[in-house]
Amino acid sequence: MYMTQQDVNSLLQFAALSAAQKLGVAESDWAPTDKLSSAVRAKDAALGAALDSFTQAYLKWFQFGECISAEDKNGSMSPAESAEHVNLVMARDARRNEFIEALKRSA
């Protein structure tokens, strides 16, 4: 499945907005992601940390895929690149699950 930068931005905006709304700090559905993330961190450090970790892991995974595509290696990655990809997917999914659990526990 191919994702664009806009798809990634939308997903991360949705995650930040979900956290901000859960905490009652969302000023607007259209607030920038960085402002929403800052508000979440200020209100709930644990949820903010989980959101930041998810964001970083997701961006690392996406950027790796962009590099692979730019090098025209889709379907022909080296064993080391395949292993790195698997590790990035696992980290992305683990951080997403941690964020969801932190979201459930938040105020």
N, C-alpha and C positions, 0 to 999 in steps of 0.2 A: 504494500500500500504506500503510495507516494503522498507525502505531506509537504505543503508549501510553508514558507516562513509565516505567512498570514494564518494558516491553520494552527501553527504552533503558538503564535501570538494570541489567537482567540482562545485556545485551550488554557494557556497560562492566565489570561485575563479572567476566564471563567473560574479557575481555581482560586485566584485572589479575591474575586467578587464573592464567591461562595463563602470563603472564610470571613470576609468583612461583613457580609450580611448576617452570618451566624453570630458574630460578636456585636452586631448593631452599630458598626462604624462605617458602613458604606454610605458615603455622601451622595453618590450617584451611580447608576449602572454604567455610566460613561466615564467614570474617573479613570485616570491612567493606572496601569497595573502597578507601577512603582509606588504611587501614592496609597493605593489600597494595601499593598504589602507592608508599607511603613506603618499604616494605621493598625494592621493586624499585629505586627511585632510589638507595637506600643501597648496594645491592650492585652495580648496573650503571647508571652515569649515562646512558650512551647509550640503553639500553633504556628507562630511566625517562623520559627526554626524549621518546622516540618514543611511549611510552604516553600521556604528558601531552598531546602534540600531537594524537594521535588522539582522545583524550577531548574536548579543547577543540573540535576541528573537528566532531566528531559532535554535540556539544551545540549548537553554533552552528547547524548544519543543522536539527536537531530543533526548536530554539526558533523559527527562522524559519518552519518549517512550522506550528507551533502558532499563531503570530501570523496567518499567512495563513488558517488554519482559523477562528480566532476572529473574523476580519474577514469571514468567509464569501466569501473570494476564490478558493477552489479552482476551478481551471479558468478563472479570469478575472483573472489577475494582469496588472499593467501590464508594458510592455516592460522597464522598469527592475527590477521585482520578478522577472520571469522571468530576467533576466540575473544578478541576485544569487543566485537559486536555483541556476542552473547553476554559478556560481562556488563556491557552498557545497558542492554535490554533488561537484564536481571536487576541491575541497580535502579534503573528507571521504574520498574514495576514495584520493587521493594519500597522506594521512596514514595511512590503514589499510594501504596497501601498504608504506609506510616502516616502520610498526610490525611488520608481518609479516617484513620483511627483517631488522630489528633483532632480532627474536625468533629468527630462524634463525641469526644471527651470535653470539648470546649464549652464555655459558658452558655 
